[in-house]
Amino acid sequence: DTILKVNMQLDYLQESSLHHEIGEQITDERGLSLWVMQNYKWRKLKTSINTLANVLKTEALELTSSDLLRFIACEE
């Protein structure tokens, strides 16, 4: 399988300060981290966040064409 090293950026929604997609349990967006499920194991990714743009970024993520990946963002 071909291995790719990618930089990934994910946007998240925040409709207003009263109702937002990140959930009521999230107390501080700056504490969000990206996690990936790869080979049936969750792994935390080094994450940078831009709260003004509602963007989470990770760099140098290795992908192979046969992998099925799931991503989530969680507060630490």
N, C-alpha and C positions, 0 to 999 in steps of 0.2 A: 504493500500500500504506500501511496505517496504521502509524505508528511509535509504539512504546511505550517509555518509559524506566522500567526496573524495578530494584529492589533484589533480589538473589538470594542465597539461603542454601542451601548444600549440606552435608549431613551425610556423614561417612565413618565406617567401622567400624574399631574397634580391639578385638579380642576379648580379648587379654591382652598382657602385655609379651613373651611368648615367641613368640606367633603373632598376627600382625595383618594386616589387609587392605591396609594401606598399603605393604607390601612390605619385604623385608629391606634393600633398597638405600637406603631413607629413613633417614637418620641423625638428623634433627631435624625434627619436625613443624612447628616454627615457621618453617622455610624453605620450606614449601609455598606455591605460587602457582597460581591458576586461570588456565587458558588456554582460549581459544575458537577454533574453526575456523569462519570466516565467509568466504564467497566463496573457498573453497579456500586460505585463508591462515590460519596460526596467529597469534594475537595474545595477548600477556600482558595479563591484567586486574589492576587494582589490587585486592589481596586483603588482607582482614583475617582472622585465624585465632584461634579460641578452642580451644586444645588440650584443655582440661578437658571441654568439651562436644563435641569433635570436629566443629567447624563451620567451614566456609570461607564468607566473605561477599564480595560485590562489590556496588557501588552504581552507579546511573545507567547501567546497561547498556541500550543502545538495541536494540530488537528490532523486526523487521517481520514481518508475517504470512506472507510468502513465503520467509523465511530458514529453512534447515535448519542448525542449529548443533550442534556437538559440543564438549563440555567435558571437560577433563582437569585433574588437579592434579599438578604436578611440583615436585620440590625444586630450589632454585636452587643 
